[in-house]
Amino acid sequence: MSTIANIEIPADEFALHDTLVAVSDLELDVERVVAHDDERVMPFIWVSSDHMDDVERAFENDASIENLELLSDLGEERLYRMDWTTEIEVVVQILVEADATVLDAFGTDGRWEFRILFPEREALSMTHEFCEENGLTIDIQNIYEMDADRHGRFGLSEAQHETLIAAFEHGHYEVPRDITLDDLADELDISHQALSERFRRAYSTLIENTLIVGVGDEE
């Protein structure tokens, strides 16, 4: 069964560590990443910082990257294509050996966060064993098993998924609403309190596994 895992890797064991150290407010959001072979990985990365000149200088001095190309410049946010050439053993293992897909990747503040779709649970176990055998750090935050439905991709339970879909189809999110919470609870044959709690848990799960990927704590 396919499995989605949220993992963290220390920045000092991964590509672009020197750049992350050099620019304190830097945020790296990977749009897409592919592996050419077992020595080179090519990501497309959105780079955000208030100090883009510092970022450019840091890129020039970062030995972990080659073939840097600016694709889009939006001021304080830019899209780059580059090659990662060192400190990429974990990602090569994930993409090449485990045949997995990187759904999200985010680097900032001394760490990299990944959300990865593994074709089967065993592939995740193989990746974890690879890291242990090679002295690499991988911190598995969450694991979600995918079933025949797509709700597992975001960590939703089947009941939470069905509730959100039913709410949408019955116009609960329309303005004004086409159905009240009481009527929706009757439609789902659950109590008003149970429906409210299911909504709360579903929203929390969706936010955590979509919007919060890569967002650090803020005061």
C-alpha positions in Angstrom: 0.0 0.0 0.0 1.3 3.5 -0.9 2.5 5.5 2.1 3.0 9.3 2.6 5.6 10.3 5.2 6.5 13.7 6.6 10.3 13.7 7.4 12.9 16.2 8.6 16.5 16.3 7.7 19.1 18.6 9.4 20.2 21.3 6.9 23.9 20.6 7.7 23.4 17.1 6.2 21.8 18.4 3.0 22.3 20.6 0.0 22.3 24.4 0.4 23.3 24.4 4.0 25.9 27.1 3.5 23.3 29.3 1.8 20.8 28.8 4.6 23.5 29.8 7.1 24.6 32.8 5.2 21.0 34.3 4.8 19.1 34.1 8.1 15.6 34.9 6.7 15.9 32.5 3.7 13.0 30.2 2.8 13.4 27.5 0.1 10.2 26.0 -1.2 10.8 23.2 -3.8 8.3 23.3 -6.6 9.6 20.1 -8.3 12.6 17.8 -7.9 13.9 15.1 -10.2 17.0 12.9 -10.1 19.3 12.7 -13.2 21.3 9.8 -11.7 22.8 8.9 -8.3 25.2 11.9 -8.3 23.0 14.8 -9.4 19.5 16.1 -8.5 17.7 18.9 -10.3 15.2 20.9 -8.2 13.0 23.9 -9.1 13.0 26.1 -6.0 11.1 29.2 -5.0 13.5 31.3 -2.9 12.1 34.0 -0.5 14.1 36.6 1.3 14.3 40.3 2.0 18.0 40.1 1.0 18.1 38.7 -2.5 21.6 40.2 -3.2 22.9 38.1 -0.2 21.1 35.1 -1.6 22.8 35.4 -5.0 26.2 35.8 -3.4 25.6 32.8 -1.1 24.6 30.7 -4.1 27.8 31.6 -5.9 29.8 30.3 -2.9 27.7 27.2 -2.2 29.7 24.1 -3.3 26.6 21.9 -3.2 25.0 23.5 -6.3 25.8 23.9 -10.0 24.2 25.3 -13.1 22.1 27.9 -11.3 19.4 29.5 -13.5 16.9 32.2 -12.6 13.5 31.4 -14.1 11.2 34.0 -12.6 11.9 37.2 -10.5 9.0 38.5 -8.4 11.1 40.8 -6.2 11.4 39.2 -2.8 10.6 35.8 -4.3 12.4 34.1 -7.2 12.1 30.8 -9.0 15.4 29.0 -9.7 16.5 25.8 -11.4 19.8 24.3 -10.2 21.7 21.1 -9.8 22.3 19.7 -6.3 25.6 17.8 -6.5 26.7 17.1 -2.9 25.0 16.1 0.4 22.1 14.6 -1.5 22.3 10.9 -0.5 18.9 10.9 1.2 17.1 12.4 -1.8 18.8 10.1 -4.2 17.8 7.1 -2.1 14.2 8.4 -2.0 13.9 9.2 -5.8 16.1 6.5 -7.4 16.2 3.5 -5.0 12.8 3.8 -3.3 11.1 5.1 -6.5 9.2 7.6 -4.4 7.9 11.1 -5.2 8.7 14.3 -3.3 5.3 16.1 -2.9 6.6 19.0 -0.9 10.0 20.1 0.3 10.9 23.2 2.4 14.2 24.4 3.8 14.7 27.1 6.5 16.1 27.7 9.9 18.5 24.8 10.0 16.2 22.0 8.7 14.6 20.6 5.6 11.1 19.2 5.7 9.8 16.8 3.1 6.4 15.2 2.3 7.0 12.1 0.3 4.8 9.5 -1.4 6.4 6.1 -1.2 5.0 3.3 -3.5 4.8 1.0 -0.5 5.6 1.0 3.2 8.7 -1.1 2.7 10.3 1.6 0.5 10.0 4.0 3.5 11.6 1.3 5.8 14.4 0.9 3.2 15.1 4.6 3.2 15.2 4.7 7.0 17.6 1.8 7.1 19.8 3.4 4.5 20.1 6.6 6.6 21.0 4.6 9.7 23.6 2.6 7.9 25.2 5.7 6.4 25.2 7.9 9.5 22.5 10.2 8.1 19.7 11.7 10.2 16.1 11.3 9.2 13.3 12.2 11.5 9.9 10.7 10.5 7.2 13.1 11.7 4.1 11.4 10.4 3.1 8.4 8.3 -0.2 8.0 6.4 -1.3 4.9 4.6 -3.0 5.5 1.3 -6.1 3.4 0.5 -8.4 3.3 -2.5 -9.5 6.8 -1.8 -7.5 10.0 -2.1 -8.2 11.3 1.4 -5.2 9.5 2.9 -2.9 11.8 1.0 -3.7 14.6 3.5 -4.0 12.4 6.6 -7.8 12.6 6.8 -9.7 9.7 8.2 -12.4 8.2 6.0 -15.2 9.7 8.1 -13.5 13.2 8.0 -13.1 12.9 4.2 -16.8 11.9 3.7 -18.0 14.7 6.0 -16.1 17.4 4.1 -17.3 16.1 0.8 -20.9 15.9 2.0 -20.7 19.5 3.4 -19.4 20.8 0.1 -22.0 18.9 -2.0 -24.8 20.1 0.2 -23.8 23.8 -0.1 -22.4 24.2 3.5 -19.7 26.4 2.2 -21.9 28.6 0.0 -22.8 32.1 1.0 -25.5 32.0 2.3 -25.3 28.3 3.3 -27.7 25.9 1.6 -27.7 23.6 4.6 -27.5 24.1 8.4 -25.2 22.1 10.6 -28.2 20.4 12.2 -29.5 19.3 8.8 -26.1 18.1 7.7 -25.7 16.2 11.0 -29.1 14.5 10.2 -27.9 13.8 6.7 -24.8 12.0 8.1 -26.7 10.4 10.9 -24.5 11.8 13.6 -25.1 14.3 16.4 -24.5 18.1 16.0 -21.6 17.8 18.6 -20.0 14.9 16.7 -20.2 16.8 13.4 -18.6 19.9 15.0 -15.8 17.8 16.4 -15.3 16.0 13.1 -15.0 19.3 11.3 -12.5 20.6 13.9 -10.3 17.6 13.5 -10.6 17.6 9.7 -9.7 21.2 9.4 -6.8 20.9 11.8 -5.4 17.9 9.8 -5.8 19.6 6.4 -4.1 22.8 7.6 -1.2 20.8 9.2 -0.6 18.7 6.2 -1.0 21.4 3.5 -0.6 25.0 4.6 1.7 24.4 7.5 4.3 22.3 5.6 7.5 24.3 6.0 6.0 27.0 8.3 8.0 27.5 11.5 6.7 28.7 14.8 6.2 32.4 14.9 5.8 34.7 18.0 
